[in-house]
Amino acid sequence: MIFYITTVLWAFGETGIDFWPLISRLFVPSVFLLVFFALLPYLRQISGKTPLRGPSYGLCFLTCIGLIGAFAEMFIPHAPVAGPTQEAPLASTKDGTGDWSAYGRTATGTRFAPFSEINRNTISRLHQVWTIHTGDIPISPGGNGAEDQETPLQIGNTLFLCTPHNNVIAVDADSGGKRWEAHVNSQSKIWQRCRGLGYFDASAPLPVTTNALSAPEPISHDPTAPCDKRLFTNTPDGRLIAIDAQTGEYCQEFGTNGTVNLLEGLGNAPDPQYQVTSPPTVAGTTVIVGGRIADNVKTDMPGGVIRGYDVITGALRWAFDARNPDPNHKLTEGERWTRLFGQFLGLNKLYPVVVMPPF
């Protein structure tokens, strides 16, 4: 009670009677207070004291009524929380081009487009210019649904998007007209979705690093050959695919006819025990993928290994296997990545699953 009373005094002293700041400070402590009043007679009884059921349950009832009232108030308009008195500066226009070439716009995930002409004063004048229908209905074969959760890429005047079944479409950014479509048609029992794409331009200068160990590895690629500019998509059914950003054709030199099998080395990994749903990350000349391992399915599960592949050939460059004494161990013939074992069904050890962000 002393704790709750102190919390109430602090909340009102800091926020006054503003609803949203007050409810965020008092709702959860009030739930604990409700539980306290409900258990108080029992706690007093086992300690040999008078239970005082009437007063305790009466206070419990009043607390419950207060919580119900507070919850109902959340659906009624209240004054917004006041922001800072000084407006933050507009985004800089000096951090490169306006391209959105990665999930977070840049490889470093800046996330904000450097367009100062679109700002808090002009955003109300934006309006819809065109609409495109992909034709890919988000339905998963297992009946668990599918969703369009992607962040499209924009390179120059072309918008690149992916559908829930990982079909990749290039769209004219001005007109909304479709330039090409690559049919991937990934299939998964659950989590049927594509959240974004990776992009690599072999003709662009490689990023400069201050640490020689983090410098991009060299690549061998004819700039006049197909797939000079390429997109990457990884599918829930365990494929990493490279697509020519100019034509929509698979990049034949990447993996096997444009595809790397991400299930290789995982051992028994049926759908949906291992899935890839987050966009591939292009870091220098390496494309990186992680994985989602299903929870509470069985005790023997595929490993949550993170892998980096050559952006041109699709050859495995490195792998991070969290459960291996040498986390960068490379597999030999017939070997597989370390399996995961959990507490499910009573095992006494729980090992972590590593998932590549963003998720």
Buried (B, 14 or more C-beta within 10 A) or exposed (E): EEEBEEBBEEBEEEBEEBBBBBBEBBBEBBEEBBEBBBEBBEEBEEEEEEBBBEEBBEBBEEBBEBBEEBEEEEEEEEEEEEEEEEEEEBBEEEBEEEBBBBBBBBBEEBEEBBEEEEEEEEEEEEEEEEEBEBEBEBEBEBEEEBEBBBBBBBBEEBBBBBBBBBBBBBBBBEEEEBBBBBEBEBBBBBBBBBBBBBBBBBEEEEEEEEEEEEBBEEBEBEEEEBBBBBBBBBBBBBBBBBBBBBEBEBBBBBBEEBBBEBBBBBBEBEBBBBBBBBBBBBBBBBBBBBBBBBEEEEEBBBBBBBBBBBBBBBEBBBBBBBBBEEBEBEBEEEEBBBBBBBEBEEEEEEBEBBBBEBE
